[in-house]
Amino acid sequence: MSTTMASIVLGMTFVTYIPRMLPFVLLRGKELPSFWQGILKNVPYATLGALIFPGVLTFHENISFALIGAAAAFLIAFTGANIIITVLGSIGILTVLSLFS
């Protein structure tokens, strides 16, 4: 690995590590207000939606297949299931659907 590449990797390491480490250090022993707790609790769902929705529209040549998977994921998430259950449930429903079509 060249020196340039090593310095780029090292720089990217610090750039991604510092924003993740600072909240742990600065907020240790403190409780966030309930407003911020509510927002942070929903960040994984918002991130999942932002990352996956564009792919839903281009996933399969039959858009109804992708929309059924998205609807299944939405309904599972709406029940309060965690992200792993939501993703696995949607994959399971699409697997069953693909077996019968």
Biopython code that builds the backbone (N, CA, C, O; Angstrom):
import numpy as np
from Bio.PDB.StructureBuilder import StructureBuilder

atoms = [
    (1, "MET", "N", (0.844, -1.163, 0.000)),
    (1, "MET", "CA", (0.000, 0.000, 0.000)),
    (1, "MET", "C", (0.895, 1.233, 0.000)),
    (1, "MET", "O", (1.862, 1.318, 0.758)),
    (2, "SER", "N", (0.559, 2.175, -0.855)),
    (2, "SER", "CA", (1.380, 3.377, -0.947)),
    (2, "SER", "C", (1.130, 4.293, 0.252)),
    (2, "SER", "O", (0.138, 4.159, 0.969)),
    (3, "THR", "N", (2.049, 5.215, 0.441)),
    (3, "THR", "CA", (1.937, 6.161, 1.550)),
    (3, "THR", "C", (0.695, 7.034, 1.396)),
    (3, "THR", "O", (0.021, 7.345, 2.378)),
    (4, "THR", "N", (0.400, 7.424, 0.173)),
    (4, "THR", "CA", (-0.785, 8.248, -0.077)),
    (4, "THR", "C", (-2.052, 7.499, 0.325)),
    (4, "THR", "O", (-2.920, 8.052, 1.000)),
    (5, "MET", "N", (-2.151, 6.249, -0.089)),
    (5, "MET", "CA", (-3.331, 5.454, 0.229)),
    (5, "MET", "C", (-3.450, 5.232, 1.734)),
    (5, "MET", "O", (-4.547, 5.297, 2.288)),
    (6, "ALA", "N", (-2.332, 4.972, 2.392)),
    (6, "ALA", "CA", (-2.354, 4.769, 3.841)),
    (6, "ALA", "C", (-2.801, 6.036, 4.559)),
    (6, "ALA", "O", (-3.559, 5.965, 5.526)),
    (7, "SER", "N", (-2.342, 7.186, 4.097)),
    (7, "SER", "CA", (-2.751, 8.441, 4.742)),
    (7, "SER", "C", (-4.222, 8.734, 4.486)),
    (7, "SER", "O", (-4.898, 9.287, 5.353)),
    (8, "ILE", "N", (-4.725, 8.374, 3.317)),
    (8, "ILE", "CA", (-6.150, 8.552, 3.032)),
    (8, "ILE", "C", (-6.987, 7.676, 3.957)),
    (8, "ILE", "O", (-7.973, 8.142, 4.527)),
    (9, "VAL", "N", (-6.605, 6.421, 4.108)),
    (9, "VAL", "CA", (-7.334, 5.509, 4.988)),
    (9, "VAL", "C", (-7.267, 5.993, 6.429)),
    (9, "VAL", "O", (-8.277, 5.958, 7.131)),
    (10, "LEU", "N", (-6.115, 6.438, 6.883)),
    (10, "LEU", "CA", (-5.967, 6.951, 8.236)),
    (10, "LEU", "C", (-6.817, 8.200, 8.445)),
    (10, "LEU", "O", (-7.465, 8.351, 9.480)),
    (11, "GLY", "N", (-6.811, 9.091, 7.461)),
    (11, "GLY", "CA", (-7.639, 10.300, 7.558)),
    (11, "GLY", "C", (-9.122, 9.974, 7.604)),
    (11, "GLY", "O", (-9.866, 10.572, 8.381)),
    (12, "MET", "N", (-9.558, 9.030, 6.778)),
    (12, "MET", "CA", (-10.965, 8.634, 6.794)),
    (12, "MET", "C", (-11.334, 7.971, 8.108)),
    (12, "MET", "O", (-12.465, 8.104, 8.577)),
    (13, "THR", "N", (-10.393, 7.262, 8.704)),
    (13, "THR", "CA", (-10.641, 6.634, 9.997)),
    (13, "THR", "C", (-10.936, 7.685, 11.056)),
    (13, "THR", "O", (-11.897, 7.555, 11.814)),
    (14, "PHE", "N", (-10.116, 8.719, 11.110)),
    (14, "PHE", "CA", (-10.332, 9.767, 12.100)),
    (14, "PHE", "C", (-11.605, 10.553, 11.822)),
    (14, "PHE", "O", (-12.329, 10.907, 12.753)),
    (15, "VAL", "N", (-11.881, 10.826, 10.564)),
    (15, "VAL", "CA", (-13.064, 11.605, 10.210)),
    (15, "VAL", "C", (-14.346, 10.866, 10.584)),
    (15, "VAL", "O", (-15.321, 11.501, 10.986)),
    (16, "THR", "N", (-14.366, 9.548, 10.462)),
    (16, "THR", "CA", (-15.569, 8.804, 10.829)),
    (16, "THR", "C", (-15.606, 8.443, 12.307)),
    (16, "THR", "O", (-16.689, 8.293, 12.872)),
    (17, "TYR", "N", (-14.460, 8.301, 12.939)),
    (17, "TYR", "CA", (-14.423, 7.900, 14.342)),
    (17, "TYR", "C", (-14.793, 9.043, 15.283)),
    (17, "TYR", "O", (-15.521, 8.834, 16.253)),
    (18, "ILE", "N", (-14.306, 10.229, 15.007)),
    (18, "ILE", "CA", (-14.516, 11.362, 15.914)),
    (18, "ILE", "C", (-16.005, 11.678, 16.108)),
    (18, "ILE", "O", (-16.429, 11.817, 17.255)),
    (19, "PRO", "N", (-16.826, 11.802, 15.050)),
    (19, "PRO", "CA", (-18.244, 12.088, 15.307)),
    (19, "PRO", "C", (-18.974, 10.969, 16.040)),
    (19, "PRO", "O", (-19.986, 11.224, 16.691)),
    (20, "ARG", "N", (-18.493, 9.763, 15.949)),
    (20, "ARG", "CA", (-19.124, 8.661, 16.666)),
    (20, "ARG", "C", (-18.679, 8.616, 18.129)),
    (20, "ARG", "O", (-19.442, 8.208, 19.005)),
    (21, "MET", "N", (-17.455, 9.034, 18.381)),
    (21, "MET", "CA", (-16.900, 8.961, 19.725)),
    (21, "MET", "C", (-17.329, 10.154, 20.582)),
    (21, "MET", "O", (-17.566, 9.993, 21.779)),
    (22, "LEU", "N", (-17.430, 11.329, 19.998)),
    (22, "LEU", "CA", (-17.723, 12.534, 20.773)),
    (22, "LEU", "C", (-19.023, 12.455, 21.580)),
    (22, "LEU", "O", (-19.009, 12.834, 22.751)),
    (23, "PRO", "N", (-20.143, 11.987, 21.025)),
    (23, "PRO", "CA", (-21.352, 11.906, 21.856)),
    (23, "PRO", "C", (-21.183, 10.989, 23.070)),
    (23, "PRO", "O", (-21.723, 11.274, 24.139)),
    (24, "PHE", "N", (-20.445, 9.900, 22.915)),
    (24, "PHE", "CA", (-20.225, 9.013, 24.053)),
    (24, "PHE", "C", (-19.427, 9.704, 25.149)),
    (24, "PHE", "O", (-19.713, 9.538, 26.335)),
    (25, "VAL", "N", (-18.440, 10.466, 24.753)),
    (25, "VAL", "CA", (-17.587, 11.138, 25.733)),
    (25, "VAL", "C", (-18.298, 12.344, 26.344)),
    (25, "VAL", "O", (-18.276, 12.523, 27.562)),
    (26, "LEU", "N", (-18.922, 13.160, 25.517)),
    (26, "LEU", "CA", (-19.530, 14.392, 25.999)),
    (26, "LEU", "C", (-20.840, 14.178, 26.746)),
    (26, "LEU", "O", (-21.189, 14.970, 27.622)),
    (27, "LEU", "N", (-21.564, 13.121, 26.412)),
    (27, "LEU", "CA", (-22.872, 12.891, 27.026)),
    (27, "LEU", "C", (-22.863, 11.772, 28.061)),
    (27, "LEU", "O", (-23.925, 11.330, 28.499)),
    (28, "ARG", "N", (-21.703, 11.319, 28.448)),
    (28, "ARG", "CA", (-21.608, 10.228, 29.429)),
    (28, "ARG", "C", (-22.230, 10.667, 30.750)),
    (28, "ARG", "O", (-21.894, 11.718, 31.296)),
    (29, "GLY", "N", (-23.142, 9.842, 31.248)),
    (29, "GLY", "CA", (-23.779, 10.120, 32.525)),
    (29, "GLY", "C", (-24.906, 11.127, 32.463)),
    (29, "GLY", "O", (-25.503, 11.437, 33.494)),
    (30, "LYS", "N", (-25.218, 11.650, 31.280)),
    (30, "LYS", "CA", (-26.297, 12.624, 31.137)),
    (30, "LYS", "C", (-27.458, 11.960, 30.398)),
    (30, "LYS", "O", (-27.256, 11.077, 29.565)),
    (31, "GLU", "N", (-28.658, 12.393, 30.713)),
    (31, "GLU", "CA", (-29.828, 11.874, 30.023)),
    (31, "GLU", "C", (-30.347, 12.934, 29.064)),
    (31, "GLU", "O", (-30.502, 14.099, 29.432)),
    (32, "LEU", "N", (-30.611, 12.525, 27.849)),
    (32, "LEU", "CA", (-31.127, 13.453, 26.850)),
    (32, "LEU", "C", (-32.592, 13.766, 27.137)),
    (32, "LEU", "O", (-33.306, 12.939, 27.704)),
    (33, "PRO", "N", (-33.037, 14.948, 26.752)),
    (33, "PRO", "CA", (-34.469, 15.255, 26.882)),
    (33, "PRO", "C", (-35.304, 14.270, 26.057)),
    (33, "PRO", "O", (-34.823, 13.700, 25.078)),
    (34, "SER", "N", (-36.540, 14.082, 26.462)),
    (34, "SER", "CA", (-37.395, 13.086, 25.798)),
    (34, "SER", "C", (-37.598, 13.421, 24.325)),
    (34, "SER", "O", (-37.754, 12.513, 23.509)),
    (35, "PHE", "N", (-37.599, 14.702, 23.968)),
    (35, "PHE", "CA", (-37.736, 15.083, 22.554)),
    (35, "PHE", "C", (-36.613, 14.481, 21.721)),
    (35, "PHE", "O", (-36.870, 13.885, 20.674)),
    (36, "TRP", "N", (-35.374, 14.628, 22.171)),
    (36, "TRP", "CA", (-34.221, 14.098, 21.437)),
    (36, "TRP", "C", (-34.185, 12.577, 21.465)),
    (36, "TRP", "O", (-33.761, 11.951, 20.494)),
    (37, "GLN", "N", (-34.620, 11.981, 22.554)),
    (37, "GLN", "CA", (-34.681, 10.526, 22.618)),
    (37, "GLN", "C", (-35.659, 9.993, 21.579)),
    (37, "GLN", "O", (-35.390, 8.979, 20.934)),
    (38, "GLY", "N", (-36.793, 10.671, 21.415)),
    (38, "GLY", "CA", (-37.775, 10.265, 20.412)),
    (38, "GLY", "C", (-37.226, 10.368, 19.002)),
    (38, "GLY", "O", (-37.460, 9.489, 18.173)),
    (39, "ILE", "N", (-36.500, 11.437, 18.731)),
    (39, "ILE", "CA", (-35.912, 11.604, 17.397)),
    (39, "ILE", "C", (-34.860, 10.534, 17.142)),
    (39, "ILE", "O", (-34.865, 9.905, 16.084)),
    (40, "LEU", "N", (-33.967, 10.320, 18.088)),
    (40, "LEU", "CA", (-32.901, 9.337, 17.898)),
    (40, "LEU", "C", (-33.437, 7.915, 17.830)),
    (40, "LEU", "O", (-32.832, 7.051, 17.194)),
    (41, "LYS", "N", (-34.552, 7.670, 18.470)),
    (41, "LYS", "CA", (-35.163, 6.342, 18.420)),
    (41, "LYS", "C", (-35.655, 6.015, 17.006)),
    (41, "LYS", "O", (-35.673, 4.851, 16.607)),
    (42, "ASN", "N", (-36.053, 7.038, 16.255)),
    (42, "ASN", "CA", (-36.591, 6.826, 14.915)),
    (42, "ASN", "C", (-35.553, 6.955, 13.809)),
    (42, "ASN", "O", (-35.878, 6.733, 12.643)),
    (43, "VAL", "N", (-34.337, 7.302, 14.132)),
    (43, "VAL", "CA", (-33.295, 7.452, 13.117)),
    (43, "VAL", "C", (-33.061, 6.167, 12.323)),
    (43, "VAL", "O", (-32.934, 6.246, 11.101)),
    (44, "PRO", "N", (-32.997, 4.985, 12.949)),
    (44, "PRO", "CA", (-32.763, 3.782, 12.133)),
    (44, "PRO", "C", (-33.847, 3.551, 11.083)),
    (44, "PRO", "O", (-33.537, 3.141, 9.965)),
    (45, "TYR", "N", (-35.103, 3.805, 11.417)),
    (45, "TYR", "CA", (-36.172, 3.613, 10.451)),
    (45, "TYR", "C", (-36.087, 4.634, 9.321)),
    (45, "TYR", "O", (-36.307, 4.296, 8.158)),
    (46, "ALA", "N", (-35.771, 5.870, 9.660)),
    (46, "ALA", "CA", (-35.647, 6.898, 8.628)),
    (46, "ALA", "C", (-34.478, 6.594, 7.704)),
    (46, "ALA", "O", (-34.582, 6.767, 6.490)),
    (47, "THR", "N", (-33.374, 6.146, 8.271)),
    (47, "THR", "CA", (-32.208, 5.796, 7.468)),
    (47, "THR", "C", (-32.501, 4.613, 6.572)),
    (47, "THR", "O", (-32.137, 4.612, 5.396)),
    (48, "LEU", "N", (-33.153, 3.614, 7.119)),
    (48, "LEU", "CA", (-33.505, 2.438, 6.325)),
    (48, "LEU", "C", (-34.395, 2.831, 5.152)),
    (48, "LEU", "O", (-34.205, 2.357, 4.032)),
    (49, "GLY", "N", (-35.359, 3.694, 5.415)),
    (49, "GLY", "CA", (-36.243, 4.139, 4.335)),
    (49, "GLY", "C", (-35.501, 4.925, 3.269)),
    (49, "GLY", "O", (-35.723, 4.722, 2.075)),
    (50, "ALA", "N", (-34.628, 5.814, 3.690)),
    (50, "ALA", "CA", (-33.887, 6.634, 2.728)),
    (50, "ALA", "C", (-32.927, 5.804, 1.891)),
    (50, "ALA", "O", (-32.695, 6.120, 0.724)),
    (51, "LEU", "N", (-32.370, 4.757, 2.464)),
    (51, "LEU", "CA", (-31.424, 3.927, 1.730)),
    (51, "LEU", "C", (-32.121, 2.924, 0.813)),
    (51, "LEU", "O", (-31.618, 2.609, -0.265)),
    (52, "ILE", "N", (-33.262, 2.430, 1.239)),
    (52, "ILE", "CA", (-33.882, 1.333, 0.511)),
    (52, "ILE", "C", (-34.915, 1.796, -0.509)),
    (52, "ILE", "O", (-35.043, 1.163, -1.557)),
    (53, "PHE", "N", (-35.652, 2.863, -0.253)),
    (53, "PHE", "CA", (-36.740, 3.244, -1.148)),
    (53, "PHE", "C", (-36.307, 3.450, -2.599)),
    (53, "PHE", "O", (-37.006, 2.979, -3.496)),
    (54, "PRO", "N", (-35.196, 4.125, -2.873)),
    (54, "PRO", "CA", (-34.796, 4.251, -4.293)),
    (54, "PRO", "C", (-34.548, 2.896, -4.948)),
    (54, "PRO", "O", (-34.832, 2.717, -6.133)),
    (55, "GLY", "N", (-34.023, 1.948, -4.188)),
    (55, "GLY", "CA", (-33.785, 0.619, -4.726)),
    (55, "GLY", "C", (-35.060, -0.160, -4.977)),
    (55, "GLY", "O", (-35.102, -1.040, -5.838)),
    (56, "VAL", "N", (-36.105, 0.165, -4.221)),
    (56, "VAL", "CA", (-37.382, -0.525, -4.407)),
    (56, "VAL", "C", (-37.920, -0.289, -5.811)),
    (56, "VAL", "O", (-38.467, -1.195, -6.441)),
    (57, "LEU", "N", (-37.761, 0.932, -6.291)),
    (57, "LEU", "CA", (-38.328, 1.275, -7.593)),
    (57, "LEU", "C", (-37.557, 0.684, -8.764)),
    (57, "LEU", "O", (-38.084, 0.632, -9.876)),
    (58, "THR", "N", (-36.335, 0.240, -8.547)),
    (58, "THR", "CA", (-35.520, -0.308, -9.634)),
    (58, "THR", "C", (-35.073, -1.738, -9.375)),
    (58, "THR", "O", (-34.213, -2.248, -10.094)),
    (59, "PHE", "N", (-35.636, -2.402, -8.363)),
    (59, "PHE", "CA", (-35.167, -3.714, -7.946)),
    (59, "PHE", "C", (-35.497, -4.814, -8.935)),
    (59, "PHE", "O", (-34.646, -5.652, -9.234)),
    (60, "HIS", "N", (-36.678, -4.826, -9.429)),
    (60, "HIS", "CA", (-37.188, -5.946, -10.204)),
    (60, "HIS", "C", (-37.861, -5.392, -11.451)),
    (60, "HIS", "O", (-38.371, -4.272, -11.434)),
    (61, "GLU", "N", (-37.865, -6.169, -12.536)),
    (61, "GLU", "CA", (-38.526, -5.673, -13.746)),
    (61, "GLU", "C", (-40.026, -5.508, -13.539)),
    (61, "GLU", "O", (-40.663, -4.711, -14.227)),
    (62, "ASN", "N", (-40.597, -6.259, -12.592)),
    (62, "ASN", "CA", (-42.007, -6.118, -12.240)),
    (62, "ASN", "C", (-42.089, -5.255, -10.987)),
    (62, "ASN", "O", (-41.781, -5.716, -9.888)),
    (63, "ILE", "N", (-42.504, -4.011, -11.154)),
    (63, "ILE", "CA", (-42.483, -3.074, -10.034)),
    (63, "ILE", "C", (-43.466, -3.483, -8.940)),
    (63, "ILE", "O", (-43.275, -3.126, -7.777)),
    (64, "SER", "N", (-44.522, -4.230, -9.298)),
    (64, "SER", "CA", (-45.469, -4.646, -8.266)),
    (64, "SER", "C", (-44.810, -5.588, -7.250)),
    (64, "SER", "O", (-45.163, -5.575, -6.071)),
    (65, "PHE", "N", (-43.866, -6.393, -7.705)),
    (65, "PHE", "CA", (-43.120, -7.283, -6.813)),
    (65, "PHE", "C", (-42.374, -6.462, -5.761)),
    (65, "PHE", "O", (-42.417, -6.770, -4.570)),
    (66, "ALA", "N", (-41.697, -5.422, -6.216)),
    (66, "ALA", "CA", (-40.943, -4.570, -5.297)),
    (66, "ALA", "C", (-41.872, -3.787, -4.376)),
    (66, "ALA", "O", (-41.562, -3.605, -3.198)),
    (67, "LEU", "N", (-43.003, -3.323, -4.894)),
    (67, "LEU", "CA", (-43.931, -2.565, -4.068)),
    (67, "LEU", "C", (-44.595, -3.445, -3.004)),
    (67, "LEU", "O", (-44.892, -2.970, -1.907)),
    (68, "ILE", "N", (-44.830, -4.719, -3.319)),
    (68, "ILE", "CA", (-45.370, -5.641, -2.326)),
    (68, "ILE", "C", (-44.354, -5.823, -1.188)),
    (68, "ILE", "O", (-44.727, -5.835, -0.015)),
    (69, "GLY", "N", (-43.093, -5.963, -1.538)),
    (69, "GLY", "CA", (-42.049, -6.084, -0.520)),
    (69, "GLY", "C", (-41.946, -4.842, 0.340)),
    (69, "GLY", "O", (-41.767, -4.937, 1.554)),
    (70, "ALA", "N", (-42.057, -3.671, -0.282)),
    (70, "ALA", "CA", (-41.992, -2.418, 0.472)),
    (70, "ALA", "C", (-43.211, -2.283, 1.383)),
    (70, "ALA", "O", (-43.085, -1.849, 2.528)),
    (71, "ALA", "N", (-44.384, -2.652, 0.883)),
    (71, "ALA", "CA", (-45.596, -2.582, 1.698)),
    (71, "ALA", "C", (-45.508, -3.549, 2.873)),
    (71, "ALA", "O", (-45.916, -3.218, 3.987)),
    (72, "ALA", "N", (-44.977, -4.738, 2.625)),
    (72, "ALA", "CA", (-44.817, -5.713, 3.705)),
    (72, "ALA", "C", (-43.869, -5.180, 4.768)),
    (72, "ALA", "O", (-44.139, -5.300, 5.963)),
    (73, "ALA", "N", (-42.770, -4.598, 4.339)),
    (73, "ALA", "CA", (-41.809, -4.039, 5.295)),
    (73, "ALA", "C", (-42.439, -2.899, 6.084)),
    (73, "ALA", "O", (-42.228, -2.786, 7.291)),
    (74, "PHE", "N", (-43.207, -2.060, 5.412)),
    (74, "PHE", "CA", (-43.866, -0.943, 6.089)),
    (74, "PHE", "C", (-44.840, -1.453, 7.140)),
    (74, "PHE", "O", (-44.853, -0.959, 8.268)),
    (75, "LEU", "N", (-45.655, -2.440, 6.779)),
    (75, "LEU", "CA", (-46.638, -2.965, 7.725)),
    (75, "LEU", "C", (-45.979, -3.651, 8.915)),
    (75, "LEU", "O", (-46.438, -3.507, 10.048)),
    (76, "ILE", "N", (-44.919, -4.387, 8.667)),
    (76, "ILE", "CA", (-44.208, -5.045, 9.763)),
    (76, "ILE", "C", (-43.578, -4.003, 10.676)),
    (76, "ILE", "O", (-43.649, -4.128, 11.898)),
    (77, "ALA", "N", (-42.962, -2.976, 10.097)),
    (77, "ALA", "CA", (-42.345, -1.919, 10.905)),
    (77, "ALA", "C", (-43.397, -1.130, 11.667)),
    (77, "ALA", "O", (-43.150, -0.685, 12.788)),
    (78, "PHE", "N", (-44.571, -0.954, 11.068)),
    (78, "PHE", "CA", (-45.652, -0.197, 11.707)),
    (78, "PHE", "C", (-46.146, -0.890, 12.968)),
    (78, "PHE", "O", (-46.638, -0.233, 13.886)),
    (79, "THR", "N", (-46.020, -2.202, 13.018)),
    (79, "THR", "CA", (-46.431, -2.940, 14.217)),
    (79, "THR", "C", (-45.455, -2.759, 15.365)),
    (79, "THR", "O", (-45.749, -3.145, 16.496)),
    (80, "GLY", "N", (-44.300, -2.178, 15.088)),
    (80, "GLY", "CA", (-43.314, -1.921, 16.136)),
    (80, "GLY", "C", (-42.168, -2.906, 16.154)),
    (80, "GLY", "O", (-41.358, -2.895, 17.081)),
    (81, "ALA", "N", (-42.086, -3.759, 15.148)),
    (81, "ALA", "CA", (-40.999, -4.732, 15.094)),
    (81, "ALA", "C", (-39.672, -4.017, 14.867)),
    (81, "ALA", "O", (-39.630, -2.940, 14.270)),
    (82, "ASN", "N", (-38.592, -4.624, 15.347)),
    (82, "ASN", "CA", (-37.291, -4.004, 15.126)),
    (82, "ASN", "C", (-36.848, -4.178, 13.672)),
    (82, "ASN", "O", (-37.508, -4.864, 12.891)),
    (83, "ILE", "N", (-35.748, -3.562, 13.326)),
    (83, "ILE", "CA", (-35.325, -3.518, 11.927)),
    (83, "ILE", "C", (-35.010, -4.907, 11.381)),
    (83, "ILE", "O", (-35.349, -5.210, 10.237)),
    (84, "ILE", "N", (-34.378, -5.739, 12.169)),
    (84, "ILE", "CA", (-34.022, -7.080, 11.695)),
    (84, "ILE", "C", (-35.279, -7.867, 11.348)),
    (84, "ILE", "O", (-35.342, -8.505, 10.298)),
    (85, "ILE", "N", (-36.278, -7.826, 12.222)),
    (85, "ILE", "CA", (-37.541, -8.527, 11.964)),
    (85, "ILE", "C", (-38.227, -7.944, 10.738)),
    (85, "ILE", "O", (-38.798, -8.684, 9.937)),
    (86, "THR", "N", (-38.178, -6.639, 10.583)),
    (86, "THR", "CA", (-38.790, -5.989, 9.429)),
    (86, "THR", "C", (-38.154, -6.455, 8.131)),
    (86, "THR", "O", (-38.860, -6.821, 7.192)),
    (87, "VAL", "N", (-36.845, -6.446, 8.068)),
    (87, "VAL", "CA", (-36.142, -6.853, 6.851)),
    (87, "VAL", "C", (-36.346, -8.341, 6.574)),
    (87, "VAL", "O", (-36.655, -8.731, 5.448)),
    (88, "LEU", "N", (-36.173, -9.164, 7.598)),
    (88, "LEU", "CA", (-36.342, -10.611, 7.402)),
    (88, "LEU", "C", (-37.781, -10.971, 7.046)),
    (88, "LEU", "O", (-38.010, -11.866, 6.233)),
    (89, "GLY", "N", (-38.752, -10.285, 7.644)),
    (89, "GLY", "CA", (-40.154, -10.537, 7.305)),
    (89, "GLY", "C", (-40.462, -10.185, 5.872)),
    (89, "GLY", "O", (-41.164, -10.927, 5.185)),
    (90, "SER", "N", (-39.946, -9.062, 5.413)),
    (90, "SER", "CA", (-40.156, -8.654, 4.024)),
    (90, "SER", "C", (-39.493, -9.631, 3.060)),
    (90, "SER", "O", (-40.078, -9.993, 2.039)),
    (91, "ILE", "N", (-38.289, -10.054, 3.378)),
    (91, "ILE", "CA", (-37.598, -11.044, 2.541)),
    (91, "ILE", "C", (-38.377, -12.346, 2.520)),
    (91, "ILE", "O", (-38.502, -12.975, 1.469)),
    (92, "GLY", "N", (-38.900, -12.760, 3.662)),
    (92, "GLY", "CA", (-39.678, -13.994, 3.724)),
    (92, "GLY", "C", (-40.941, -13.922, 2.892)),
    (92, "GLY", "O", (-41.274, -14.871, 2.184)),
    (93, "ILE", "N", (-41.642, -12.812, 2.970)),
    (93, "ILE", "CA", (-42.868, -12.646, 2.185)),
    (93, "ILE", "C", (-42.557, -12.665, 0.699)),
    (93, "ILE", "O", (-43.284, -13.292, -0.072)),
    (94, "LEU", "N", (-41.497, -11.996, 0.282)),
    (94, "LEU", "CA", (-41.137, -12.002, -1.130)),
    (94, "LEU", "C", (-40.653, -13.374, -1.590)),
    (94, "LEU", "O", (-40.862, -13.753, -2.743)),
    (95, "THR", "N", (-40.014, -14.112, -0.701)),
    (95, "THR", "CA", (-39.588, -15.462, -1.048)),
    (95, "THR", "C", (-40.796, -16.358, -1.298)),
    (95, "THR", "O", (-40.838, -17.092, -2.285)),
    (96, "VAL", "N", (-41.766, -16.295, -0.410)),
    (96, "VAL", "CA", (-42.995, -17.084, -0.585)),
    (96, "VAL", "C", (-43.719, -16.644, -1.846)),
    (96, "VAL", "O", (-44.214, -17.484, -2.598)),
    (97, "LEU", "N", (-43.789, -15.352, -2.087)),
    (97, "LEU", "CA", (-44.448, -14.838, -3.274)),
    (97, "LEU", "C", (-43.753, -15.333, -4.550)),
    (97, "LEU", "O", (-44.418, -15.698, -5.520)),
    (98, "SER", "N", (-42.424, -15.342, -4.545)),
    (98, "SER", "CA", (-41.708, -15.780, -5.733)),
    (98, "SER", "C", (-41.853, -17.277, -5.979)),
    (98, "SER", "O", (-41.744, -17.727, -7.120)),
    (99, "LEU", "N", (-42.096, -18.052, -4.931)),
    (99, "LEU", "CA", (-42.290, -19.495, -5.104)),
    (99, "LEU", "C", (-43.615, -19.814, -5.800)),
    (99, "LEU", "O", (-43.724, -20.820, -6.501)),
    (100, "PHE", "N", (-44.623, -18.956, -5.604)),
    (100, "PHE", "CA", (-45.935, -19.194, -6.171)),
    (100, "PHE", "C", (-46.214, -18.393, -7.433)),
    (100, "PHE", "O", (-47.329, -18.438, -7.954)),
    (101, "SER", "N", (-45.250, -17.677, -7.923)),
    (101, "SER", "CA", (-45.490, -16.921, -9.165)),
    (101, "SER", "C", (-44.561, -17.339, -10.269)),
    (101, "SER", "O", (-44.633, -16.802, -11.374)),
]
sb = StructureBuilder()
sb.init_structure("model")
sb.init_model(0)
sb.init_chain("A")
sb.init_seg("    ")
for serial, (resi, resn, name, xyz) in enumerate(atoms, 1):
    if name == "N":
        sb.init_residue(resn, " ", resi, " ")
    sb.init_atom(name, np.array(xyz, "f"), 0.0, 1.0, " ", f" {name:<3s}", serial, name[0])
structure = sb.get_structure()
